[in-house]
């Protein structure tokens, strides 16, 4: 049984919550977080990133996640270009069914007038396509190309370029694909309004508005602006530390989560961490930056593909089940004095022990797409002080949220991980024979400890 220390959590969180109004504390939610959400029934959400490595800019790894937080390695050194380097890889899935990356082809010290392109049918195995010379007179460096696909299907690359007259002053340019094979490009057009000395510009379109996140190379802050067309003119309305992310930040990349929130990932190259921050009011306010577990300090400058894929964890509702630990297969969930623990349960266990290890799966009390668990006395599993316990439903929204979990794919075949509905990124896991709700640290051990297999009920 796992004996590593539990994740430090409640004491630190309570300090942060002490300054909040009482109404915020009573919600039982972490400050600055949205609620977790499940993908459509019978499907799963898959987030893919293809970063280069802090230790090696000659190759990229492929990682994936089902919650945009806990990224696990799919393939190391998945693509190495035939020459030069690979940095700042941006990835998207085209209408032809292939995945494409575009990337910086040289180190930051080198003169580099090209950007690279590669393609994959499965996100894992990549084939070099070509290096493209950006046609700008007196070009010194072409860096950090980022894909942007408009609502009409037009495909663009935003690339940061500097001239030989001042090789460290970058301006973002827009290239538009003029064929579906992505081998021909329009003449570069400078993004109007963003101005010189900006790099790593990332654009999304919402309705009729184009939203740009870009790094100011003078201040080292990520800025924000809007426009009515992809080439601008953009109005930069947020500068300095407007979102609380800090300075020496770069490589902003956005993805919209299942719950509708927008998540911004960015490289904290000044302190060696990789961060994410969430907004659920369309970029007006943001959660405190949080370092990505496991890959922070390893991955560098990436963008994210979000896909809905078939499959996902299968957990029938309104049936009784017992829940077996994926990595300690003789141990099962069991209610003991209201607390949820993980003792050994076998055919020779007492009837009372078997009953205490049997639960009814129902639709989530706070969100029917999630799930809740009811014991034989009618009490529901909820988290309290980061412990799993069974209490009577008091009818409050706080209880409903505490008692709702989102099913995610587990490590063993047929196993499931249960993410807290109101503490996204926190999972039900076993520690020292107890069932707790703790934040994933991105390790294989945590994933194993938080994976459980629904089996035929003991009672």
One Martini backbone bead per residue (centre of mass of N, CA, C, O) as a GRO file, in nm:
protein
  459
    1UNK     BB    1   0.099   0.034   0.019
    2UNK     BB    2   0.094   0.352   0.016
    3UNK     BB    3   0.359   0.583   0.181
    4UNK     BB    4   0.341   0.844   0.075
    5UNK     BB    5   0.282   1.155   0.100
    6UNK     BB    6   0.048   1.365   0.109
    7UNK     BB    7  -0.107   1.616  -0.023
    8UNK     BB    8  -0.086   1.932   0.016
    9UNK     BB    9  -0.383   2.146   0.111
   10UNK     BB   10  -0.599   2.259   0.317
   11UNK     BB   11  -0.429   2.466   0.466
   12UNK     BB   12  -0.352   2.634   0.221
   13UNK     BB   13  -0.644   2.689   0.124
   14UNK     BB   14  -0.750   2.830   0.381
   15UNK     BB   15  -0.571   3.073   0.360
   16UNK     BB   16  -0.688   3.169   0.087
   17UNK     BB   17  -0.995   3.173   0.199
   18UNK     BB   18  -0.987   3.383   0.436
   19UNK     BB   19  -1.019   3.641   0.228
   20UNK     BB   20  -1.296   3.554   0.171
   21UNK     BB   21  -1.604   3.549   0.139
   22UNK     BB   22  -1.838   3.354   0.281
   23UNK     BB   23  -1.982   3.263   0.020
   24UNK     BB   24  -1.730   3.129  -0.107
   25UNK     BB   25  -1.675   2.918   0.115
   26UNK     BB   26  -1.958   2.774   0.115
   27UNK     BB   27  -1.924   2.638  -0.169
   28UNK     BB   28  -1.655   2.450  -0.169
   29UNK     BB   29  -1.455   2.611  -0.352
   30UNK     BB   30  -1.208   2.700  -0.533
   31UNK     BB   31  -1.037   2.961  -0.602
   32UNK     BB   32  -1.062   3.007  -0.944
   33UNK     BB   33  -1.281   2.785  -1.031
   34UNK     BB   34  -1.427   2.549  -1.205
   35UNK     BB   35  -1.621   2.303  -1.327
   36UNK     BB   36  -1.649   1.998  -1.395
   37UNK     BB   37  -1.675   1.801  -1.709
   38UNK     BB   38  -1.838   1.601  -1.930
   39UNK     BB   39  -1.860   1.433  -2.190
   40UNK     BB   40  -2.026   1.280  -2.397
   41UNK     BB   41  -2.184   1.008  -2.423
   42UNK     BB   42  -1.950   0.765  -2.530
   43UNK     BB   43  -1.712   0.964  -2.465
   44UNK     BB   44  -1.398   1.150  -2.505
   45UNK     BB   45  -1.149   1.358  -2.394
   46UNK     BB   46  -0.866   1.492  -2.593
   47UNK     BB   47  -0.540   1.602  -2.513
   48UNK     BB   48  -0.275   1.746  -2.717
   49UNK     BB   49   0.087   1.749  -2.704
   50UNK     BB   50   0.409   1.893  -2.873
   51UNK     BB   51   0.687   1.922  -2.713
   52UNK     BB   52   0.967   2.043  -2.632
   53UNK     BB   53   1.269   2.027  -2.452
   54UNK     BB   54   1.462   2.153  -2.207
   55UNK     BB   55   1.703   1.931  -2.287
   56UNK     BB   56   1.574   1.925  -2.602
   57UNK     BB   57   1.567   2.081  -2.943
   58UNK     BB   58   1.559   1.798  -3.143
   59UNK     BB   59   1.274   1.721  -3.010
   60UNK     BB   60   0.955   1.547  -2.953
   61UNK     BB   61   0.680   1.501  -2.757
   62UNK     BB   62   0.392   1.302  -2.657
   63UNK     BB   63   0.086   1.413  -2.506
   64UNK     BB   64  -0.193   1.324  -2.283
   65UNK     BB   65  -0.540   1.417  -2.192
   66UNK     BB   66  -0.871   1.430  -2.010
   67UNK     BB   67  -0.825   1.734  -1.831
   68UNK     BB   68  -0.577   1.938  -1.902
   69UNK     BB   69  -0.351   1.837  -1.666
   70UNK     BB   70  -0.294   1.517  -1.692
   71UNK     BB   71  -0.009   1.448  -1.847
   72UNK     BB   72   0.089   1.180  -2.064
   73UNK     BB   73   0.300   0.974  -2.208
   74UNK     BB   74   0.316   0.844  -2.540
   75UNK     BB   75   0.592   0.969  -2.684
   76UNK     BB   76   0.920   0.963  -2.725
   77UNK     BB   77   1.069   1.100  -2.971
   78UNK     BB   78   0.848   1.135  -3.218
   79UNK     BB   79   1.021   1.388  -3.346
   80UNK     BB   80   1.290   1.429  -3.589
   81UNK     BB   81   1.446   1.620  -3.778
   82UNK     BB   82   1.671   1.595  -4.043
   83UNK     BB   83   1.725   1.899  -3.953
   84UNK     BB   84   1.806   2.082  -3.720
   85UNK     BB   85   1.543   2.201  -3.529
   86UNK     BB   86   1.284   2.193  -3.251
   87UNK     BB   87   1.052   2.457  -3.187
   88UNK     BB   88   0.749   2.568  -3.106
   89UNK     BB   89   0.517   2.365  -3.141
   90UNK     BB   90   0.237   2.354  -3.358
   91UNK     BB   91  -0.101   2.210  -3.338
   92UNK     BB   92  -0.324   2.040  -3.580
   93UNK     BB   93  -0.638   1.950  -3.733
   94UNK     BB   94  -0.731   1.862  -4.035
   95UNK     BB   95  -0.967   1.790  -4.286
   96UNK     BB   96  -0.779   1.533  -4.386
   97UNK     BB   97  -0.697   1.393  -4.085
   98UNK     BB   98  -0.444   1.539  -4.022
   99UNK     BB   99  -0.156   1.616  -3.849
  100UNK     BB  100   0.004   1.932  -3.765
  101UNK     BB  101   0.329   2.085  -3.768
  102UNK     BB  102   0.486   2.384  -3.657
  103UNK     BB  103   0.830   2.530  -3.654
  104UNK     BB  104   1.123   2.599  -3.522
  105UNK     BB  105   1.455   2.541  -3.678
  106UNK     BB  106   1.614   2.706  -3.454
  107UNK     BB  107   1.796   2.855  -3.254
  108UNK     BB  108   1.818   3.160  -3.091
  109UNK     BB  109   2.110   3.230  -3.212
  110UNK     BB  110   2.011   3.190  -3.497
  111UNK     BB  111   1.974   3.219  -3.813
  112UNK     BB  112   1.609   3.212  -3.924
  113UNK     BB  113   1.402   3.176  -4.227
  114UNK     BB  114   1.250   2.920  -4.120
  115UNK     BB  115   0.981   2.679  -4.128
  116UNK     BB  116   0.833   2.388  -4.014
  117UNK     BB  117   0.696   2.065  -4.142
  118UNK     BB  118   0.454   1.817  -4.022
  119UNK     BB  119   0.307   1.476  -4.026
  120UNK     BB  120   0.003   1.291  -3.904
  121UNK     BB  121  -0.229   1.015  -3.842
  122UNK     BB  122  -0.179   0.971  -3.489
  123UNK     BB  123   0.021   1.189  -3.325
  124UNK     BB  124   0.300   1.001  -3.313
  125UNK     BB  125   0.376   0.968  -3.622
  126UNK     BB  126   0.621   1.148  -3.808
  127UNK     BB  127   0.650   1.359  -4.109
  128UNK     BB  128   0.838   1.519  -4.309
  129UNK     BB  129   0.795   1.791  -4.535
  130UNK     BB  130   0.906   2.107  -4.480
  131UNK     BB  131   1.088   2.399  -4.546
  132UNK     BB  132   1.001   2.745  -4.497
  133UNK     BB  133   1.058   3.044  -4.658
  134UNK     BB  134   1.018   3.352  -4.547
  135UNK     BB  135   0.902   3.631  -4.753
  136UNK     BB  136   1.132   3.850  -4.621
  137UNK     BB  137   1.309   4.114  -4.628
  138UNK     BB  138   1.579   4.091  -4.430
  139UNK     BB  139   1.571   3.833  -4.279
  140UNK     BB  140   1.659   3.677  -3.960
  141UNK     BB  141   1.383   3.576  -3.802
  142UNK     BB  142   1.172   3.276  -3.763
  143UNK     BB  143   0.921   3.241  -3.514
  144UNK     BB  144   0.672   3.085  -3.359
  145UNK     BB  145   0.459   2.917  -3.504
  146UNK     BB  146   0.094   2.958  -3.542
  147UNK     BB  147  -0.201   2.829  -3.549
  148UNK     BB  148  -0.499   2.933  -3.750
  149UNK     BB  149  -0.856   2.873  -3.753
  150UNK     BB  150  -1.117   2.968  -3.908
  151UNK     BB  151  -1.463   2.952  -3.946
  152UNK     BB  152  -1.416   2.899  -4.275
  153UNK     BB  153  -1.125   2.719  -4.275
  154UNK     BB  154  -0.902   2.894  -4.267
  155UNK     BB  155  -0.543   2.880  -4.288
  156UNK     BB  156  -0.298   2.978  -4.046
  157UNK     BB  157   0.015   3.158  -3.982
  158UNK     BB  158   0.187   3.278  -3.701
  159UNK     BB  159   0.484   3.482  -3.731
  160UNK     BB  160   0.792   3.571  -3.590
  161UNK     BB  161   0.975   3.866  -3.700
  162UNK     BB  162   1.306   3.966  -3.803
  163UNK     BB  163   1.558   4.193  -3.883
  164UNK     BB  164   1.880   4.279  -3.958
  165UNK     BB  165   1.851   4.574  -3.831
  166UNK     BB  166   1.680   4.407  -3.582
  167UNK     BB  167   1.702   4.087  -3.454
  168UNK     BB  168   1.518   4.152  -3.161
  169UNK     BB  169   1.269   4.264  -3.330
  170UNK     BB  170   0.936   4.162  -3.323
  171UNK     BB  171   0.688   4.061  -3.573
  172UNK     BB  172   0.372   3.978  -3.657
  173UNK     BB  173   0.270   3.735  -3.902
  174UNK     BB  174   0.054   3.651  -4.181
  175UNK     BB  175  -0.031   3.327  -4.308
  176UNK     BB  176  -0.198   3.190  -4.596
  177UNK     BB  177  -0.344   2.927  -4.717
  178UNK     BB  178  -0.373   2.829  -5.082
  179UNK     BB  179  -0.394   2.523  -4.991
  180UNK     BB  180  -0.484   2.208  -4.863
  181UNK     BB  181  -0.172   2.104  -4.832
  182UNK     BB  182   0.012   2.327  -4.705
  183UNK     BB  183   0.235   2.452  -4.950
  184UNK     BB  184   0.090   2.737  -4.977
  185UNK     BB  185   0.150   3.098  -4.948
  186UNK     BB  186   0.104   3.396  -4.860
  187UNK     BB  187   0.184   3.694  -4.807
  188UNK     BB  188   0.306   3.865  -4.564
  189UNK     BB  189   0.124   4.005  -4.276
  190UNK     BB  190   0.105   4.242  -4.061
  191UNK     BB  191  -0.009   4.289  -3.749
  192UNK     BB  192  -0.226   4.518  -3.667
  193UNK     BB  193  -0.153   4.689  -3.346
  194UNK     BB  194   0.070   4.525  -3.197
  195UNK     BB  195   0.354   4.550  -3.287
  196UNK     BB  196   0.657   4.571  -3.195
  197UNK     BB  197   0.796   4.340  -2.983
  198UNK     BB  198   0.635   4.070  -3.059
  199UNK     BB  199   0.549   3.735  -2.946
  200UNK     BB  200   0.362   3.461  -2.952
  201UNK     BB  201   0.098   3.468  -3.127
  202UNK     BB  202  -0.245   3.405  -3.022
  203UNK     BB  203  -0.552   3.290  -3.184
  204UNK     BB  204  -0.905   3.354  -3.140
  205UNK     BB  205  -1.248   3.288  -3.222
  206UNK     BB  206  -1.543   3.484  -3.114
  207UNK     BB  207  -1.746   3.513  -3.328
  208UNK     BB  208  -1.640   3.840  -3.448
  209UNK     BB  209  -1.387   3.797  -3.259
  210UNK     BB  210  -1.043   3.863  -3.217
  211UNK     BB  211  -0.807   3.694  -3.004
  212UNK     BB  212  -0.500   3.815  -2.858
  213UNK     BB  213  -0.197   3.656  -2.753
  214UNK     BB  214   0.102   3.832  -2.637
  215UNK     BB  215   0.443   3.892  -2.622
  216UNK     BB  216   0.631   4.124  -2.452
  217UNK     BB  217   0.975   4.172  -2.498
  218UNK     BB  218   1.018   4.402  -2.292
  219UNK     BB  219   0.836   4.306  -2.029
  220UNK     BB  220   0.743   3.986  -2.033
  221UNK     BB  221   0.442   4.001  -2.101
  222UNK     BB  222   0.112   3.904  -2.142
  223UNK     BB  223  -0.104   4.011  -2.387
  224UNK     BB  224  -0.422   4.181  -2.488
  225UNK     BB  225  -0.640   4.157  -2.786
  226UNK     BB  226  -0.856   4.304  -3.045
  227UNK     BB  227  -1.057   4.214  -3.343
  228UNK     BB  228  -1.234   4.199  -3.676
  229UNK     BB  229  -0.964   4.071  -3.791
  230UNK     BB  230  -0.688   3.877  -3.827
  231UNK     BB  231  -0.497   4.139  -3.915
  232UNK     BB  232  -0.675   4.365  -3.826
  233UNK     BB  233  -0.685   4.590  -3.597
  234UNK     BB  234  -0.543   4.589  -3.284
  235UNK     BB  235  -0.642   4.615  -2.938
  236UNK     BB  236  -0.454   4.680  -2.664
  237UNK     BB  237  -0.598   4.628  -2.323
  238UNK     BB  238  -0.368   4.436  -2.191
  239UNK     BB  239  -0.115   4.499  -1.951
  240UNK     BB  240   0.112   4.366  -1.791
  241UNK     BB  241  -0.019   4.224  -1.480
  242UNK     BB  242  -0.339   4.179  -1.544
  243UNK     BB  243  -0.365   3.843  -1.462
  244UNK     BB  244  -0.129   3.733  -1.259
  245UNK     BB  245   0.128   3.575  -1.409
  246UNK     BB  246   0.363   3.747  -1.469
  247UNK     BB  247   0.690   3.737  -1.561
  248UNK     BB  248   0.844   3.561  -1.788
  249UNK     BB  249   0.634   3.501  -2.032
  250UNK     BB  250   0.530   3.243  -2.276
  251UNK     BB  251   0.348   3.073  -2.509
  252UNK     BB  252   0.051   3.115  -2.565
  253UNK     BB  253  -0.237   2.881  -2.510
  254UNK     BB  254  -0.558   2.783  -2.618
  255UNK     BB  255  -0.847   2.618  -2.453
  256UNK     BB  256  -1.158   2.459  -2.447
  257UNK     BB  257  -1.351   2.331  -2.218
  258UNK     BB  258  -1.622   2.143  -2.127
  259UNK     BB  259  -1.723   2.392  -1.926
  260UNK     BB  260  -1.627   2.663  -2.114
  261UNK     BB  261  -1.365   2.721  -2.034
  262UNK     BB  262  -1.057   2.893  -2.049
  263UNK     BB  263  -0.727   2.777  -2.129
  264UNK     BB  264  -0.403   2.889  -2.035
  265UNK     BB  265  -0.091   2.834  -2.166
  266UNK     BB  266   0.249   2.875  -2.021
  267UNK     BB  267   0.585   2.980  -2.023
  268UNK     BB  268   0.803   2.991  -1.731
  269UNK     BB  269   1.119   3.065  -1.804
  270UNK     BB  270   1.213   3.220  -1.540
  271UNK     BB  271   1.132   2.941  -1.339
  272UNK     BB  272   1.072   2.653  -1.508
  273UNK     BB  273   0.768   2.663  -1.559
  274UNK     BB  274   0.439   2.532  -1.629
  275UNK     BB  275   0.125   2.686  -1.710
  276UNK     BB  276  -0.211   2.752  -1.585
  277UNK     BB  277  -0.523   2.933  -1.679
  278UNK     BB  278  -0.857   3.043  -1.596
  279UNK     BB  279  -1.161   3.134  -1.789
  280UNK     BB  280  -1.533   3.227  -1.733
  281UNK     BB  281  -1.537   3.549  -1.880
  282UNK     BB  282  -1.388   3.605  -2.142
  283UNK     BB  283  -1.092   3.725  -2.019
  284UNK     BB  284  -1.126   3.909  -1.763
  285UNK     BB  285  -1.061   3.663  -1.572
  286UNK     BB  286  -0.820   3.476  -1.359
  287UNK     BB  287  -0.659   3.232  -1.244
  288UNK     BB  288  -0.422   3.114  -1.078
  289UNK     BB  289  -0.130   3.003  -1.144
  290UNK     BB  290  -0.049   2.660  -1.248
  291UNK     BB  291   0.140   2.396  -1.231
  292UNK     BB  292   0.213   2.140  -1.416
  293UNK     BB  293   0.213   1.828  -1.378
  294UNK     BB  294   0.529   1.665  -1.442
  295UNK     BB  295   0.597   1.869  -1.708
  296UNK     BB  296   0.710   2.070  -1.541
  297UNK     BB  297   1.038   2.143  -1.670
  298UNK     BB  298   1.018   1.978  -1.955
  299UNK     BB  299   0.830   2.141  -2.112
  300UNK     BB  300   0.799   2.339  -2.424
  301UNK     BB  301   0.622   2.514  -2.609
  302UNK     BB  302   0.277   2.480  -2.668
  303UNK     BB  303  -0.002   2.328  -2.808
  304UNK     BB  304  -0.363   2.240  -2.838
  305UNK     BB  305  -0.559   1.950  -2.874
  306UNK     BB  306  -0.911   1.905  -2.905
  307UNK     BB  307  -1.098   1.596  -2.860
  308UNK     BB  308  -1.362   1.380  -2.963
  309UNK     BB  309  -1.389   1.048  -2.856
  310UNK     BB  310  -1.440   0.735  -2.847
  311UNK     BB  311  -1.571   0.608  -2.550
  312UNK     BB  312  -1.477   0.571  -2.246
  313UNK     BB  313  -1.612   0.544  -1.955
  314UNK     BB  314  -1.807   0.276  -1.812
  315UNK     BB  315  -2.105   0.380  -1.617
  316UNK     BB  316  -2.364   0.266  -1.478
  317UNK     BB  317  -2.682   0.350  -1.379
  318UNK     BB  318  -2.875   0.225  -1.129
  319UNK     BB  319  -2.648   0.044  -0.989
  320UNK     BB  320  -2.472  -0.205  -0.835
  321UNK     BB  321  -2.140  -0.171  -0.680
  322UNK     BB  322  -1.804  -0.248  -0.676
  323UNK     BB  323  -1.464  -0.120  -0.577
  324UNK     BB  324  -1.160  -0.183  -0.729
  325UNK     BB  325  -0.842  -0.181  -0.707
  326UNK     BB  326  -0.603  -0.165  -0.959
  327UNK     BB  327  -0.329  -0.218  -0.752
  328UNK     BB  328  -0.534  -0.364  -0.519
  329UNK     BB  329  -0.737  -0.635  -0.585
  330UNK     BB  330  -0.837  -0.698  -0.270
  331UNK     BB  331  -0.941  -0.402  -0.269
  332UNK     BB  332  -1.216  -0.200  -0.132
  333UNK     BB  333  -1.461  -0.022  -0.096
  334UNK     BB  334  -1.549   0.114   0.241
  335UNK     BB  335  -1.763   0.163   0.502
  336UNK     BB  336  -1.630   0.337   0.804
  337UNK     BB  337  -1.768   0.538   0.998
  338UNK     BB  338  -1.837   0.703   0.711
  339UNK     BB  339  -1.574   0.625   0.601
  340UNK     BB  340  -1.352   0.576   0.328
  341UNK     BB  341  -1.209   0.266   0.251
  342UNK     BB  342  -0.939  -0.012   0.187
  343UNK     BB  343  -1.010  -0.314   0.223
  344UNK     BB  344  -1.029  -0.642   0.249
  345UNK     BB  345  -1.227  -0.843   0.015
  346UNK     BB  346  -1.405  -1.149   0.043
  347UNK     BB  347  -1.596  -1.433   0.046
  348UNK     BB  348  -1.532  -1.449   0.374
  349UNK     BB  349  -1.669  -1.214   0.438
  350UNK     BB  350  -1.889  -1.045   0.584
  351UNK     BB  351  -2.196  -0.921   0.531
  352UNK     BB  352  -2.132  -0.637   0.635
  353UNK     BB  353  -1.879  -0.590   0.456
  354UNK     BB  354  -2.025  -0.626   0.184
  355UNK     BB  355  -2.232  -0.400   0.221
  356UNK     BB  356  -2.006  -0.174   0.271
  357UNK     BB  357  -1.908  -0.260  -0.051
  358UNK     BB  358  -2.187  -0.134  -0.153
  359UNK     BB  359  -2.311   0.053  -0.445
  360UNK     BB  360  -2.496   0.319  -0.586
  361UNK     BB  361  -2.527   0.436  -0.905
  362UNK     BB  362  -2.573   0.779  -0.987
  363UNK     BB  363  -2.661   1.062  -1.072
  364UNK     BB  364  -2.546   1.355  -1.040
  365UNK     BB  365  -2.644   1.594  -0.818
  366UNK     BB  366  -2.513   1.845  -0.995
  367UNK     BB  367  -2.456   1.638  -1.251
  368UNK     BB  368  -2.579   1.400  -1.467
  369UNK     BB  369  -2.299   1.338  -1.615
  370UNK     BB  370  -2.226   1.238  -1.362
  371UNK     BB  371  -2.154   1.096  -1.031
  372UNK     BB  372  -2.300   0.904  -0.766
  373UNK     BB  373  -2.286   0.760  -0.422
  374UNK     BB  374  -2.477   0.500  -0.258
  375UNK     BB  375  -2.562   0.356   0.024
  376UNK     BB  376  -2.759   0.140   0.215
  377UNK     BB  377  -2.856   0.410   0.396
  378UNK     BB  378  -2.853   0.673   0.180
  379UNK     BB  379  -2.579   0.773   0.155
  380UNK     BB  380  -2.315   0.997   0.042
  381UNK     BB  381  -2.050   1.054  -0.141
  382UNK     BB  382  -1.802   1.279  -0.005
  383UNK     BB  383  -1.610   1.558   0.045
  384UNK     BB  384  -1.404   1.606   0.352
  385UNK     BB  385  -1.115   1.722   0.412
  386UNK     BB  386  -1.014   1.517   0.180
  387UNK     BB  387  -1.233   1.306   0.246
  388UNK     BB  388  -1.403   1.013   0.222
  389UNK     BB  389  -1.766   1.021   0.272
  390UNK     BB  390  -2.080   0.942   0.441
  391UNK     BB  391  -2.378   1.135   0.387
  392UNK     BB  392  -2.643   1.312   0.427
  393UNK     BB  393  -2.857   1.480   0.237
  394UNK     BB  394  -2.907   1.842   0.273
  395UNK     BB  395  -2.981   1.997  -0.016
  396UNK     BB  396  -2.732   2.133  -0.102
  397UNK     BB  397  -2.508   2.253  -0.329
  398UNK     BB  398  -2.255   2.167  -0.184
  399UNK     BB  399  -2.317   1.870  -0.156
  400UNK     BB  400  -2.364   1.804  -0.455
  401UNK     BB  401  -2.074   1.874  -0.541
  402UNK     BB  402  -1.918   1.690  -0.337
  403UNK     BB  403  -2.098   1.426  -0.469
  404UNK     BB  404  -1.950   1.481  -0.747
  405UNK     BB  405  -1.834   1.289  -1.035
  406UNK     BB  406  -1.586   1.236  -1.288
  407UNK     BB  407  -1.532   1.021  -1.542
  408UNK     BB  408  -1.222   0.856  -1.599
  409UNK     BB  409  -0.968   0.704  -1.730
  410UNK     BB  410  -0.786   0.440  -1.644
  411UNK     BB  411  -0.511   0.221  -1.626
  412UNK     BB  412  -0.696  -0.015  -1.634
  413UNK     BB  413  -0.894  -0.226  -1.763
  414UNK     BB  414  -1.206  -0.078  -1.676
  415UNK     BB  415  -1.108   0.161  -1.537
  416UNK     BB  416  -1.158   0.442  -1.300
  417UNK     BB  417  -1.164   0.791  -1.261
  418UNK     BB  418  -1.243   1.040  -0.998
  419UNK     BB  419  -1.346   1.358  -1.042
  420UNK     BB  420  -1.393   1.641  -0.905
  421UNK     BB  421  -1.633   1.878  -0.959
  422UNK     BB  422  -1.519   2.128  -0.749
  423UNK     BB  423  -1.207   1.991  -0.798
  424UNK     BB  424  -1.031   2.025  -1.039
  425UNK     BB  425  -0.772   1.772  -1.048
  426UNK     BB  426  -0.921   1.601  -0.839
  427UNK     BB  427  -0.891   1.274  -0.681
  428UNK     BB  428  -0.981   0.968  -0.611
  429UNK     BB  429  -0.774   0.812  -0.355
  430UNK     BB  430  -0.532   0.606  -0.217
  431UNK     BB  431  -0.420   0.632   0.138
  432UNK     BB  432  -0.355   0.440   0.387
  433UNK     BB  433  -0.653   0.301   0.341
  434UNK     BB  434  -0.763   0.560   0.219
  435UNK     BB  435  -1.010   0.786   0.094
  436UNK     BB  436  -0.923   1.051  -0.122
  437UNK     BB  437  -0.891   1.404  -0.221
  438UNK     BB  438  -0.652   1.477  -0.480
  439UNK     BB  439  -0.403   1.614  -0.642
  440UNK     BB  440  -0.252   1.569  -0.919
  441UNK     BB  441   0.104   1.479  -0.995
  442UNK     BB  442   0.143   1.299  -1.276
  443UNK     BB  443   0.185   1.016  -1.184
  444UNK     BB  444   0.163   0.680  -1.208
  445UNK     BB  445   0.089   0.625  -0.914
  446UNK     BB  446  -0.156   0.807  -0.894
  447UNK     BB  447  -0.320   0.671  -1.118
  448UNK     BB  448  -0.334   0.399  -0.975
  449UNK     BB  449  -0.457   0.503  -0.699
  450UNK     BB  450  -0.714   0.634  -0.888
  451UNK     BB  451  -0.798   0.339  -0.975
  452UNK     BB  452  -1.122   0.184  -1.054
  453UNK     BB  453  -1.324  -0.117  -1.055
  454UNK     BB  454  -1.623  -0.208  -1.163
  455UNK     BB  455  -1.815  -0.454  -0.993
  456UNK     BB  456  -1.969  -0.691  -0.865
  457UNK     BB  457  -2.156  -0.699  -0.610
  458UNK     BB  458  -2.127  -0.823  -0.291
  459UNK     BB  459  -2.454  -0.749  -0.216
   0.00000   0.00000   0.00000
